[in-house]
Amino acid sequence: MPTFVFPARYRRAVIVLASSLAACAPSFATAAENAFQVESPNGQLRVDVQVDSDGVPHYSIAHLEQVVLEPSRLGLIRDDADFSQGLALKSVSAGERVEDKYELLTSKRRHHAYLANRKVFHFEDPTGRKLDVTFQVSNDGVAFRYAFPESSTQLRKVSAELTSFRFASQTRAWLQPIAAAKTGWGETNPSYEELYVKDVPVGTVSPTGAGWVYPALFRTDDTWLLVSESALGRNYAGTRLRSTWRNPEYTIGLPDPLEGVHGGPVNPQSALPWTMPWRVIAIGSLKTIVESTLGTDVADKPAANMKRGPNGPGKASWSWPLLGDDRTDYETSKRFIDFAAEMGWRYTLIDALWDKQIGYDRVKELIDYARTKNVAILLWYNSAGDWNTAPQTPRNLMLTRESRIREFDRLRAMGVAGLKVDFFAGDGQSTIAYYHDILEDAAPYGFVMNFHGATLPRGWQRTYPNLMTMEAVRGLEFVTFEQSFAEDEPTHAAMLPFTRNVFDPMDFTPMVLDRINRIERRTTSAFELALSVLFTSGIQHYPEIPEGLAKAPGYVREFLKKVPSVWTDVRFIDGFPGRFAVIARQGDGRWYVAGINGERDAKTLRLSLRDIPGAKAGTLVTDGEGGNLSFVERRVQLNADKTLELTLKPRGGFVFVLE
C-alpha cells in the first residue's frame, strides 16, 4: 500500500524519533518502516502515532487513505508527573492479532466476533516514569487506552486528560450536550437527557457550557466517526467531550466537582499499575456505524462470579408513564400483571412509592399472584443520598453495602426478579464505583438491573450480564411532561439509532399507540409501533396501558406478543441522523424491518433488502388514513431485486415482518 505522508510539521519529528530509537533500541530500529502504524485487518483503516519535537505524542487516523482524524493529542497529567509533553517513545511492541468471540443477550447482535490488530507504544517521561498507550484497530474502528505499568501502593491522581480528537474544519457534528451538575428537577442532572444539536459545524460550543456526552457523531466528507468510551471501571471517572468556538479539536473533559457520592473522589485516582478506559472511534459508512459493536467488543469481560442468572431479557408492562405516581397501587399493579400475562410479556414494573402506597407485604402478594400468571416483578428504588432531592421512595436503601445486602435478602425472599434504580449523581469516580457496587452485589441474587437518571453504560452490559438496560436518554416519559417535548420526539427518535443506541441498550420506554393526557402526539401510531424494533433494550418497558392497546387491531397486538426480546443480528437499511431510520433485526428465526420518518413531510422510500438472507415476502404494517390507532396491514411479495417501496406519512412509520 502507499506510504502515508505525515503532515509537514510532523515529518522532522518522526525522522528524529526514528534516529533516536535506532540508537537506544536496536531491536526496534530493525522493525519495518511502518512501526508507528497500526492497520485494520482489511487494511482500510490506519492509525499513525507521532511524537513532536517537544515530546508531545499525537495520533492520526486514515480511512481508505484519506485522513479523517488529523494529528490529535495523547497524554495525561498525573499529580506526580506530566505525561503530556517531554515524552520519549522507548519502544513499540510487535504487531499482534486480537481475536475474541462472545455472546450478549442485551445487544443488537447475539453472537460477536471481534478481530483487530494491536500495538503498544511505550513512553517515558524525563525521569523514567512510564506510560503505555495501546491501540487496537478493527475493520469498524479504532480503540486506544492508557496504562501506567509500574507498581505502587500510593494513590496517584489524574488531574487532566489531554486526549483530543482533531477533525478537518469542514466536518459536521451531531451532539448531545450534557446538563450542568445539580440542575433540573430534584437536582438530578446530569442524566444524559438533553436533545441533540444536529448537523452543526465542529467547534460549536455546548449550550449548557458543560460539554458533550458520548456517543458523539461526526461526518468528514463521506466518512462517519462515532466517538465514545468503553470499559469504564471503578478506578476512573466518566468523561465527556469539550469544545471551544470554531476549534475543530475536541478534548476529553473530566466531571464537574459536584458529580461524586459519599464524599468520594470525582477525578480519577488509583494505585499502580493502572489501566484506564478505552477511547473508542467507530469509523466508516453509516452502515458501519449502526452495525458496529466496537463499544462491547473492547468492554471488560465478566468476572467468573458474574454468571447469567435465572432472569434475563424480556418485555414489561408499566403503569407509571401514563398514570403517574398516584396509581402505583395494589389494584393498578394487579391489572398490569394481567396485562403482561395477556400479552405474553415477562415482567411488570412497579414504580416509585410502592413501599408507601402498597407496602412490602402486599407487594409480596402481587409477586405470588404474578407467578401464577408467569410474570415476574421489578421494583423501583431511588439511589438517593445527598446528591438528589427527589422525594420518591424507597430512598437510601442502596447507599451502603450493608443496607443493600439487607434489602436484597428481603427482596429475594419475596421473589423479586429485578430492580430499577434511579437518580444518580453524574460521572465522578465515586459515582461510577457506586454503579459497580450495586451491580456486583445484585448479581448473586439473580436480580436483573436497570438504571435510570443515569450515565451511559459504556459496555457494562457485557461486564455484568445482570445489567439489562440503562436510560441515559430523553425517553418517552418526557413527551408526557409537556407539549414542547412531544414536538421534538420525531427528530429525536430518528437520532438515536445513530448515536445513543449504537453500542449500549437504551431504556427509552417506547410506544404509546393511543393517547397521552393533555398532550397532542406528533408521531403516528405506526411510528410508535416501529420503535419496538428500532430501539434495543434488554428489558423493553412499554408505557401503553391495557385500555389503549385494546383499541389496536388484533394483528398489532399479535405483533407485540411476538416481537423478540433478544436479537440475533442487525442490518442497516437506510437513514440519516435526525431525519429517518430504517433498520432490520433478526430474532426468533425471522427478520423484522422497522422504519420511522422524523420529518414533517411524507417520505417515499425504495429500500433494498438484498442484505437480508431469504427475503421474499412478508407482512407490512403502516399508517392508515385515520388518527391514532389507524393502521393498515397488507402482504407484500418482494420483486426480483428484493426492493420494498413505500411512502411514509409525515412523522410516520412501518414494520415489515419477513417470512
C-alpha positions as CSV (number, residue, x, y, z in Angstrom):
1,M,0.0,0.0,0.0
2,P,1.2,3.6,-0.5
3,T,3.3,5.1,2.3
4,F,1.3,7.6,4.4
5,V,2.7,11.1,4.2
6,F,2.8,12.9,7.5
7,P,1.7,16.5,7.7
8,A,4.8,18.7,7.1
9,R,5.0,19.9,10.7
10,Y,5.5,16.3,11.9
11,R,7.9,14.8,9.4
12,R,11.0,16.1,11.0
13,A,9.9,14.9,14.4
14,V,9.3,11.4,13.1
15,I,12.8,11.3,11.5
16,V,14.4,12.5,14.7
17,L,12.4,9.9,16.7
18,A,13.4,7.1,14.4
19,S,17.0,8.0,14.7
20,S,16.9,8.2,18.5
21,L,15.2,4.8,18.6
22,A,17.9,3.3,16.4
23,A,20.5,4.4,18.9
24,C,18.7,3.3,22.1
25,A,16.8,0.3,20.9
26,P,18.5,-1.7,18.2
27,S,15.8,-4.4,18.0
28,F,13.2,-1.7,17.4
29,A,15.3,0.0,14.8
30,T,15.3,-3.1,12.6
31,A,11.5,-3.2,12.6
32,A,9.6,-2.4,9.4
33,E,9.2,1.2,8.4
34,N,5.5,1.2,9.5
35,A,6.4,0.6,13.1
36,F,4.5,3.7,14.0
37,Q,1.4,2.5,12.3
38,V,-1.4,0.1,13.2
39,E,-3.7,-1.1,10.4
40,S,-7.1,-2.8,10.5
41,P,-7.2,-6.4,9.3
42,N,-8.7,-5.4,6.0
43,G,-6.2,-2.6,5.5
44,Q,-8.8,0.2,5.2
45,L,-8.1,1.9,8.5
46,R,-4.7,3.1,9.7
47,V,-3.5,4.8,12.9
48,D,-0.3,6.8,12.8
49,V,1.5,7.6,16.0
50,Q,4.0,10.5,16.2
51,V,5.9,12.5,18.8
52,D,6.8,16.1,18.1
53,S,10.0,17.9,18.9
54,D,8.6,18.9,22.3
55,G,7.9,15.3,23.3
56,V,4.1,15.7,22.8
57,P,2.6,12.4,21.4
58,H,-0.1,12.5,18.7
59,Y,-2.1,10.1,16.7
60,S,-4.0,10.5,13.4
61,I,-6.4,8.2,11.5
62,A,-6.7,7.5,7.8
63,H,-9.7,5.7,6.2
64,L,-9.2,4.5,2.7
65,E,-6.0,6.5,2.5
66,Q,-7.9,9.7,3.4
67,V,-7.1,11.4,6.8
68,V,-10.3,11.5,8.8
69,L,-8.8,12.5,12.1
70,E,-5.9,14.9,12.0
71,P,-3.0,14.7,14.4
72,S,-4.6,14.7,17.8
73,R,-3.1,14.7,21.2
74,L,-2.3,11.9,23.6
75,G,-1.4,12.2,27.2
76,L,-2.4,12.8,30.8
77,I,-1.3,14.9,33.8
78,R,-0.8,13.0,37.0
79,D,-0.2,14.5,40.4
80,D,3.5,13.5,40.3
81,A,4.2,13.6,36.6
82,D,3.3,15.3,33.3
83,F,2.7,12.6,30.7
84,S,1.5,15.2,28.1
85,Q,4.9,16.6,27.0
86,G,8.6,15.9,27.2
87,L,8.0,12.2,26.5
88,A,10.3,9.8,24.7
89,L,8.9,6.8,22.8
90,K,11.2,4.0,24.0
91,S,9.7,1.1,22.1
92,V,6.7,-0.2,20.2
93,S,5.5,-3.8,20.6
94,A,5.4,-6.2,17.7
95,G,2.1,-6.2,15.9
96,E,-0.4,-8.7,17.5
97,R,-3.7,-10.1,16.2
98,V,-6.6,-9.8,18.7
99,E,-9.5,-12.2,18.4
100,D,-12.5,-12.6,20.6
101,K,-15.9,-14.3,20.5
102,Y,-18.7,-13.7,22.9
103,E,-22.4,-13.9,23.4
104,L,-24.5,-10.9,24.5
105,L,-28.3,-11.1,25.0
106,T,-28.8,-7.4,25.6
107,S,-27.3,-6.3,22.3
108,K,-28.4,-5.8,18.7
109,R,-26.4,-8.9,17.8
110,R,-26.3,-12.1,20.0
111,H,-23.0,-13.6,18.8
112,H,-20.0,-11.4,18.3
113,A,-16.6,-11.9,16.7
114,Y,-14.0,-9.2,17.2
115,L,-10.8,-9.1,15.1
116,A,-8.2,-6.4,15.4
117,N,-4.5,-5.6,15.2
118,R,-2.8,-4.3,18.3
119,K,0.4,-2.4,19.1
120,V,1.5,-1.0,22.5
121,F,3.5,2.2,22.5
122,H,5.9,2.5,25.5
123,F,6.6,6.1,26.6
124,E,8.7,7.5,29.4
125,D,9.0,11.0,30.9
126,P,12.4,12.6,31.6
127,T,12.6,10.9,35.0
128,G,11.8,7.4,33.7
129,R,8.2,7.2,34.7
130,K,6.3,5.0,32.3
131,L,3.1,5.4,30.2
132,D,1.8,2.8,27.8
133,V,-0.7,3.5,25.1
134,T,-2.4,0.5,23.4
135,F,-4.0,0.9,20.0
136,Q,-6.4,-1.8,18.6
137,V,-7.6,-1.3,15.1
138,S,-10.5,-3.4,13.7
139,N,-12.3,-3.1,10.4
140,D,-15.0,-0.9,12.0
141,G,-12.9,1.4,14.1
142,V,-10.1,2.3,16.5
143,A,-9.8,1.8,20.2
144,F,-7.0,3.0,22.4
145,R,-6.3,3.2,26.1
146,Y,-3.6,4.3,28.6
147,A,-1.9,2.4,31.3
148,F,0.6,3.2,34.0
149,P,2.5,-0.2,34.1
150,E,4.7,0.5,37.2
151,S,3.7,-0.8,40.7
152,S,3.0,1.4,43.7
153,T,0.5,1.2,46.6
154,Q,0.4,5.0,46.7
155,L,-2.7,6.6,45.2
156,R,-1.9,8.5,42.1
157,K,-4.4,11.1,40.7
158,V,-5.1,12.3,37.2
159,S,-5.9,16.0,37.2
160,A,-6.3,16.3,33.4
161,E,-6.5,14.1,30.3
162,L,-5.1,15.7,27.2
163,T,-6.6,13.2,24.7
164,S,-8.1,15.1,21.8
165,F,-10.0,14.4,18.5
166,R,-9.0,16.9,15.8
167,F,-11.3,17.0,12.8
168,A,-11.0,18.7,9.5
169,S,-12.5,22.2,9.6
170,Q,-15.4,21.2,7.2
171,T,-16.5,18.3,9.5
172,R,-20.2,18.4,10.7
173,A,-21.3,17.1,14.1
174,W,-24.4,15.6,15.8
175,L,-24.0,16.0,19.5
176,Q,-25.9,15.9,22.8
177,P,-25.0,18.5,25.4
178,I,-24.5,17.4,29.0
179,A,-26.5,19.2,31.6
180,A,-24.8,21.1,34.3
181,A,-24.5,19.1,37.5
182,K,-27.1,19.5,40.3
183,T,-29.6,21.3,38.0
184,G,-33.0,20.2,36.9
185,W,-35.8,18.6,38.9
186,G,-34.6,17.4,42.2
187,E,-31.0,18.3,41.4
188,T,-30.8,15.1,39.4
189,N,-28.7,16.3,36.5
190,P,-26.6,15.3,34.6
191,S,-28.7,12.4,33.3
192,Y,-27.8,12.3,29.6
193,E,-31.3,13.5,28.8
194,E,-30.8,16.6,26.6
195,L,-31.8,17.0,22.9
196,Y,-29.2,16.7,20.2
197,V,-27.9,19.5,18.1
198,K,-27.8,18.3,14.6
199,D,-25.5,18.9,11.6
200,V,-23.6,21.7,13.2
201,P,-20.0,22.8,12.4
202,V,-17.3,21.3,14.5
203,G,-16.3,23.8,17.1
204,T,-19.9,24.6,18.1
205,V,-19.9,25.3,21.8
206,S,-22.2,23.2,24.1
207,P,-25.2,25.3,25.0
208,T,-25.0,24.1,28.6
209,G,-21.4,25.0,29.0
210,A,-20.7,21.6,30.4
211,G,-19.6,19.7,27.3
212,W,-21.0,16.9,25.1
213,V,-21.8,13.3,26.0
214,Y,-20.9,10.1,24.3
215,P,-21.5,8.7,21.7
216,A,-20.7,11.8,19.6
217,L,-21.3,11.6,15.8
218,F,-19.2,13.4,13.2
219,R,-19.1,13.4,9.4
220,T,-16.0,14.2,7.3
221,D,-16.8,14.2,3.6
222,D,-18.3,10.7,3.2
223,T,-16.8,9.1,6.3
224,W,-18.7,9.0,9.6
225,L,-17.0,8.8,13.0
226,L,-18.7,7.9,16.3
227,V,-16.6,8.7,19.4
228,S,-17.3,7.0,22.7
229,E,-15.6,5.2,25.6
230,S,-15.8,1.7,27.0
231,A,-14.6,-0.5,29.9
232,L,-15.1,2.3,32.4
233,G,-14.0,0.7,35.7
234,R,-14.3,1.8,39.3
235,N,-10.9,3.3,39.0
236,Y,-11.7,6.1,36.6
237,A,-14.3,8.8,36.0
238,G,-16.8,9.0,33.2
239,T,-15.6,11.7,30.8
240,R,-17.2,13.9,28.1
241,L,-16.1,16.0,25.2
242,R,-15.3,19.7,25.4
243,S,-15.1,22.2,22.5
244,T,-14.3,25.8,22.0
245,W,-15.8,28.1,19.4
246,R,-14.6,27.3,15.9
247,N,-11.9,25.0,17.1
248,P,-12.2,21.6,15.3
249,E,-10.3,19.9,18.1
250,Y,-12.4,18.3,20.8
251,T,-10.8,17.4,24.1
252,I,-11.6,15.0,26.9
253,G,-13.2,16.6,29.9
254,L,-13.4,15.3,33.5
255,P,-16.6,15.6,35.5
256,D,-17.9,18.6,37.5
257,P,-16.7,18.6,41.1
258,L,-20.4,18.1,42.2
259,E,-20.6,14.7,40.5
260,G,-19.4,12.5,43.4
261,V,-21.1,10.4,46.1
262,H,-20.4,9.5,49.7
263,G,-17.7,12.3,49.8
264,G,-15.6,10.1,47.4
265,P,-13.4,11.2,44.6
266,V,-14.6,12.9,41.4
267,N,-11.4,12.9,39.4
268,P,-9.6,9.6,38.7
269,Q,-7.3,8.1,41.3
270,S,-5.7,4.7,41.7
271,A,-2.8,2.7,42.9
272,L,-0.4,1.4,40.2
273,P,-0.5,-0.4,37.9
274,W,-3.4,1.4,36.5
275,T,-5.3,0.6,33.2
276,M,-7.8,3.2,32.0
277,P,-10.9,3.0,29.8
278,W,-10.8,2.6,26.1
279,R,-11.4,5.6,23.8
280,V,-13.5,4.3,21.0
281,I,-14.0,5.6,17.5
282,A,-16.2,3.7,15.1
283,I,-15.3,4.7,11.5
284,G,-16.8,4.2,8.1
285,S,-20.2,4.5,6.4
286,L,-23.5,5.0,8.3
287,K,-24.0,1.2,7.8
288,T,-20.6,0.6,9.5
289,I,-21.6,2.9,12.4
290,V,-25.1,1.4,13.0
291,E,-23.9,-2.2,12.8
292,S,-20.7,-1.7,14.8
293,T,-20.3,-3.4,18.2
294,L,-16.9,-1.9,19.0
295,G,-18.2,-0.5,22.3
296,T,-18.8,-4.0,23.7
297,D,-16.0,-5.7,21.7
298,V,-13.4,-3.9,23.9
299,A,-15.6,-3.9,27.1
300,D,-14.3,-5.8,30.1
301,K,-15.3,-9.5,30.2
302,P,-17.5,-10.7,33.1
303,A,-15.7,-12.0,36.1
304,A,-16.0,-15.7,36.9
305,N,-18.6,-15.0,39.5
306,M,-20.7,-12.8,37.2
307,K,-22.8,-15.5,35.6
308,R,-26.1,-15.0,34.0
309,G,-29.0,-15.5,36.5
310,P,-32.4,-17.1,36.0
311,N,-33.9,-13.9,34.8
312,G,-33.0,-12.2,31.6
313,P,-34.2,-10.0,28.7
314,G,-37.9,-9.5,28.2
315,K,-40.8,-7.1,27.7
316,A,-42.5,-5.3,30.6
317,S,-45.8,-3.7,31.3
318,W,-45.6,-0.4,33.3
319,S,-48.3,1.9,34.7
320,W,-46.3,5.0,35.7
321,P,-45.7,6.9,32.4
322,L,-49.4,7.4,31.6
323,L,-51.0,7.0,35.0
324,G,-48.4,8.6,37.3
325,D,-47.3,8.2,40.9
326,D,-50.8,8.1,42.4
327,R,-51.6,4.9,40.5
328,T,-48.8,2.9,41.9
329,D,-51.3,1.0,44.0
330,Y,-52.3,-2.6,44.5
331,E,-55.2,-2.8,42.1
332,T,-53.5,-1.0,39.3
333,S,-50.4,-3.2,39.7
334,K,-52.5,-6.3,39.6
335,R,-54.2,-5.1,36.4
336,F,-50.8,-4.5,34.8
337,I,-49.7,-8.0,35.8
338,D,-52.8,-9.3,34.0
339,F,-51.9,-7.1,31.0
340,A,-48.4,-8.6,30.9
341,A,-49.8,-12.1,31.1
342,E,-52.3,-11.5,28.3
343,M,-49.5,-10.1,26.1
344,G,-47.0,-12.9,27.0
345,W,-44.6,-10.3,28.4
346,R,-42.1,-11.4,31.0
347,Y,-42.2,-8.6,33.5
348,T,-44.3,-5.9,35.3
349,L,-42.5,-2.9,36.7
350,I,-43.9,-1.4,39.9
351,D,-42.5,2.1,40.1
352,A,-41.9,4.8,42.7
353,L,-43.7,4.9,46.1
354,W,-44.6,1.3,46.1
355,D,-43.3,0.9,49.6
356,K,-45.7,3.5,50.9
357,Q,-48.7,3.1,48.6
358,I,-48.7,-0.8,48.5
359,G,-46.2,-1.9,51.2
360,Y,-43.8,-4.8,51.3
361,D,-46.4,-7.4,52.4
362,R,-48.9,-6.6,49.7
363,V,-46.1,-6.4,47.1
364,K,-45.3,-10.0,48.2
365,E,-49.0,-10.8,47.4
366,L,-48.6,-9.3,44.0
367,I,-45.4,-11.3,43.3
368,D,-47.2,-14.5,44.3
369,Y,-50.1,-13.6,42.1
370,A,-47.8,-12.7,39.2
371,R,-46.1,-16.0,39.5
372,T,-49.3,-17.8,38.8
373,K,-49.5,-15.8,35.5
374,N,-45.9,-16.5,34.6
375,V,-45.0,-12.8,35.1
376,A,-42.1,-11.6,37.2
377,I,-42.0,-8.3,39.2
378,L,-39.4,-5.5,39.0
379,L,-39.3,-2.8,41.8
380,W,-38.1,0.9,41.6
381,Y,-35.6,2.5,44.0
382,N,-34.2,6.0,44.5
383,S,-30.4,6.0,44.6
384,A,-30.8,9.0,47.0
385,G,-28.0,10.2,49.3
386,D,-27.2,13.9,49.3
387,W,-26.8,14.1,45.5
388,N,-30.5,14.5,44.7
389,T,-33.5,15.9,46.5
390,A,-36.1,13.8,44.6
391,P,-38.6,12.7,47.3
392,Q,-39.7,9.4,45.8
393,T,-39.2,6.3,47.9
394,P,-37.8,3.8,48.7
395,R,-34.8,6.1,49.3
396,N,-31.3,5.5,50.7
397,L,-31.5,1.7,50.8
398,M,-28.8,1.3,48.1
399,L,-26.3,3.6,49.9
400,T,-24.1,1.2,51.7
401,R,-23.3,-2.5,51.1
402,E,-24.8,-3.3,54.5
403,S,-28.1,-1.7,53.6
404,R,-28.1,-3.1,50.1
405,I,-27.5,-6.7,51.3
406,R,-30.2,-6.4,53.9
407,E,-32.6,-5.1,51.3
408,F,-31.6,-7.7,48.7
409,D,-32.1,-10.5,51.2
410,R,-35.6,-9.3,51.9
411,L,-36.4,-8.9,48.1
412,R,-35.1,-12.4,47.3
413,A,-37.3,-13.9,50.0
414,M,-40.2,-12.0,48.5
415,G,-39.5,-13.3,45.0
416,V,-38.5,-10.0,43.3
417,A,-36.9,-10.5,39.8
418,G,-35.1,-7.2,39.4
419,L,-34.6,-3.6,40.3
420,K,-34.7,-0.2,38.6
421,V,-32.5,2.3,40.5
422,D,-32.9,6.0,39.6
423,F,-31.4,9.5,40.1
424,F,-27.7,9.1,40.1
425,A,-25.1,11.8,40.7
426,G,-23.2,12.0,37.4
427,D,-19.8,10.7,36.3
428,G,-17.4,11.2,39.2
429,Q,-15.2,8.3,40.0
430,S,-17.1,7.6,43.3
431,T,-20.4,7.6,41.4
432,I,-19.0,5.2,38.8
433,A,-17.9,2.9,41.7
434,Y,-21.4,3.1,43.1
435,Y,-22.8,1.6,39.9
436,H,-20.3,-1.2,40.0
437,D,-21.0,-1.8,43.7
438,I,-24.8,-2.2,43.1
439,L,-24.3,-4.5,40.1
440,E,-21.8,-6.7,41.9
441,D,-23.9,-7.0,45.0
442,A,-27.1,-7.7,43.0
443,A,-25.6,-10.5,40.8
444,P,-25.6,-13.3,43.4
445,Y,-29.3,-12.7,44.0
446,G,-30.1,-13.2,40.3
447,F,-31.6,-9.7,40.0
448,V,-31.8,-8.1,36.6
449,M,-30.9,-4.4,36.8
450,N,-31.9,-1.2,35.2
451,F,-30.5,2.3,35.9
452,H,-32.4,5.5,35.3
453,G,-31.4,9.1,35.7
454,A,-28.0,7.6,34.8
455,T,-24.9,7.8,32.8
456,L,-24.1,5.9,29.6
457,P,-23.4,2.2,30.2
458,R,-20.1,2.1,28.2
459,G,-20.2,-1.6,27.7
460,W,-21.2,-2.6,31.2
461,Q,-23.9,-4.9,29.9
462,R,-21.1,-7.2,28.8
463,T,-19.2,-7.0,32.1
464,Y,-22.3,-7.5,34.1
465,P,-24.8,-10.0,32.5
466,N,-27.4,-8.9,35.0
467,L,-27.5,-5.4,33.6
468,M,-30.4,-5.3,31.2
469,T,-30.6,-1.7,30.3
470,M,-30.0,2.0,31.3
471,E,-31.8,5.2,30.5
472,A,-29.3,7.9,29.6
473,V,-31.7,9.3,27.0
474,R,-34.5,11.8,26.8
475,G,-37.1,9.0,26.6
476,L,-40.8,8.9,26.0
477,E,-41.6,10.0,29.6
478,F,-40.6,13.5,28.6
479,V,-43.4,13.5,26.0
480,T,-45.8,13.0,28.8
481,F,-44.5,16.1,30.7
482,E,-45.2,18.9,28.3
483,Q,-46.1,19.6,24.7
484,S,-42.7,21.0,23.6
485,F,-41.2,17.6,24.3
486,A,-43.8,16.0,22.1
487,E,-42.8,18.4,19.3
488,D,-39.2,17.2,19.5
489,E,-39.9,13.4,19.6
490,P,-39.9,12.6,15.9
491,T,-36.5,14.0,15.0
492,H,-35.0,13.0,18.4
493,A,-36.1,9.4,17.9
494,A,-34.5,9.5,14.4
495,M,-31.2,10.4,16.0
496,L,-30.9,7.6,18.5
497,P,-30.1,4.6,16.2
498,F,-27.1,6.5,15.0
499,T,-25.8,7.6,18.4
500,R,-27.1,6.6,21.9
501,N,-28.3,3.1,20.9
502,V,-25.4,2.1,18.7
503,F,-23.4,0.3,21.4
504,D,-25.5,0.1,24.5
505,P,-29.0,-0.9,25.5
506,M,-31.3,2.1,25.9
507,D,-34.4,2.3,28.1
508,F,-36.3,4.9,26.0
509,T,-39.5,3.1,27.1
510,P,-41.1,3.4,23.7
511,M,-44.6,3.1,22.2
512,V,-47.8,4.8,23.1
513,L,-50.3,3.9,20.4
514,D,-53.4,5.6,21.7
515,R,-53.2,8.9,23.5
516,I,-51.3,10.9,26.2
517,N,-53.4,13.0,28.5
518,R,-53.0,16.8,27.9
519,I,-50.6,16.2,25.1
520,E,-51.1,16.2,21.3
521,R,-48.9,13.5,19.9
522,R,-46.8,14.4,16.9
523,T,-46.0,10.8,15.9
524,T,-48.3,8.4,14.2
525,S,-49.2,5.1,15.8
526,A,-47.1,3.2,13.2
527,F,-44.1,5.4,14.1
528,E,-44.6,4.3,17.8
529,L,-45.0,0.7,16.8
530,A,-41.8,0.8,14.8
531,L,-39.8,1.9,17.9
532,S,-40.4,-1.6,19.5
533,V,-38.0,-2.9,16.9
534,L,-35.9,0.1,16.1
535,F,-34.7,0.6,19.7
536,T,-32.9,-2.1,21.6
537,S,-33.1,-2.7,25.3
538,G,-32.5,-5.8,27.4
539,I,-35.9,-5.1,29.0
540,Q,-38.2,-3.2,26.8
541,H,-40.7,-1.3,29.0
542,Y,-43.9,-0.3,27.2
543,P,-45.8,2.7,28.5
544,E,-49.1,1.8,26.8
545,I,-51.9,0.9,29.1
546,P,-54.3,-2.0,28.7
547,E,-57.2,0.2,27.6
548,G,-55.1,1.9,24.9
549,L,-53.7,-1.4,23.4
550,A,-57.2,-2.9,23.5
551,K,-58.2,-0.4,20.8
552,A,-55.5,-1.5,18.4
553,P,-56.2,-4.1,15.7
554,G,-55.7,-7.7,16.6
555,Y,-52.7,-8.0,14.2
556,V,-50.9,-5.2,16.1
557,R,-51.5,-6.9,19.4
558,E,-50.2,-10.2,17.9
559,F,-47.1,-8.4,16.6
560,L,-46.4,-7.1,20.1
561,K,-46.8,-10.5,21.6
562,K,-44.3,-12.0,19.2
563,V,-41.7,-9.3,18.7
564,P,-38.4,-10.7,20.1
565,S,-36.7,-9.7,23.3
566,V,-33.3,-11.0,22.1
567,W,-31.9,-10.0,18.7
568,T,-29.7,-12.4,16.7
569,D,-28.4,-10.0,14.0
570,V,-28.9,-6.5,12.6
571,R,-28.7,-4.8,9.2
572,F,-28.8,-1.1,8.5
573,I,-31.1,-0.5,5.5
574,D,-31.3,3.3,5.1
575,G,-31.5,6.6,7.0
576,F,-29.9,9.8,8.0
577,P,-29.4,11.1,11.6
578,G,-32.3,13.1,12.8
579,R,-34.3,12.6,9.6
580,F,-35.3,9.0,9.2
581,A,-34.1,5.5,10.1
582,V,-34.8,2.0,8.7
583,I,-33.1,-1.0,10.4
584,A,-33.7,-4.8,10.1
585,R,-33.3,-7.1,13.0
586,Q,-33.3,-10.8,13.2
587,G,-34.9,-12.6,16.2
588,D,-36.7,-15.9,16.8
589,G,-35.8,-17.0,13.3
590,R,-37.4,-14.1,11.5
591,W,-36.3,-10.7,10.2
592,Y,-38.2,-7.6,11.3
593,V,-37.7,-4.3,9.3
594,A,-38.8,-1.1,11.0
595,G,-38.6,2.5,9.9
596,I,-39.6,6.0,11.1
597,N,-39.8,9.3,9.3
598,G,-38.8,12.1,11.7
599,E,-39.7,14.9,9.3
600,R,-42.8,17.0,8.7
601,D,-43.2,15.9,5.0
602,A,-44.1,12.5,3.6
603,K,-41.1,10.4,2.5
604,T,-41.1,7.9,-0.3
605,L,-38.5,5.1,0.3
606,R,-37.1,2.5,-2.0
607,L,-35.5,0.0,0.3
608,S,-33.1,-2.7,-0.8
609,L,-33.4,-5.8,1.3
610,R,-30.8,-7.7,-0.6
611,D,-28.7,-7.9,2.5
612,I,-31.3,-9.9,4.3
613,P,-31.0,-13.7,3.7
614,G,-34.0,-15.3,2.2
615,A,-36.1,-12.1,1.9
616,K,-39.0,-12.9,-0.4
617,A,-42.3,-11.9,1.2
618,G,-43.8,-10.6,4.4
619,T,-46.4,-8.6,6.2
620,L,-46.3,-4.8,6.2
621,V,-48.0,-2.7,8.9
622,T,-48.1,1.0,8.3
623,D,-50.3,4.0,8.9
624,G,-53.9,4.2,7.9
625,E,-55.9,7.3,7.0
626,G,-57.4,8.0,10.4
627,G,-55.8,9.4,13.6
628,N,-54.3,7.4,16.5
629,L,-54.5,3.6,16.2
630,S,-55.2,3.8,12.5
631,F,-53.2,1.0,10.8
632,V,-53.1,-0.8,7.5
633,E,-51.8,-4.4,7.2
634,R,-51.0,-6.0,3.8
635,R,-49.0,-8.8,2.5
636,V,-46.1,-7.8,0.3
637,Q,-44.3,-10.0,-2.3
638,L,-40.8,-8.6,-3.0
639,N,-39.8,-8.3,-6.6
640,A,-36.7,-10.0,-8.1
641,D,-34.3,-7.3,-6.8
642,K,-35.8,-7.5,-3.3
643,T,-36.9,-3.9,-3.1
644,L,-39.6,-2.6,-0.8
645,E,-41.2,0.6,-2.0
646,L,-43.5,2.6,0.4
647,T,-44.4,6.1,1.3
648,L,-44.2,7.1,5.0
649,K,-46.6,9.7,6.3
650,P,-45.1,12.8,8.0
651,R,-43.7,11.6,11.2
652,G,-45.0,8.1,10.3
653,G,-43.5,4.6,10.4
654,F,-43.8,1.0,9.5
655,V,-42.9,-2.6,10.5
656,F,-42.3,-5.3,7.9
657,V,-42.1,-8.9,9.1
658,L,-40.4,-11.2,6.6
659,E,-41.5,-14.8,6.3
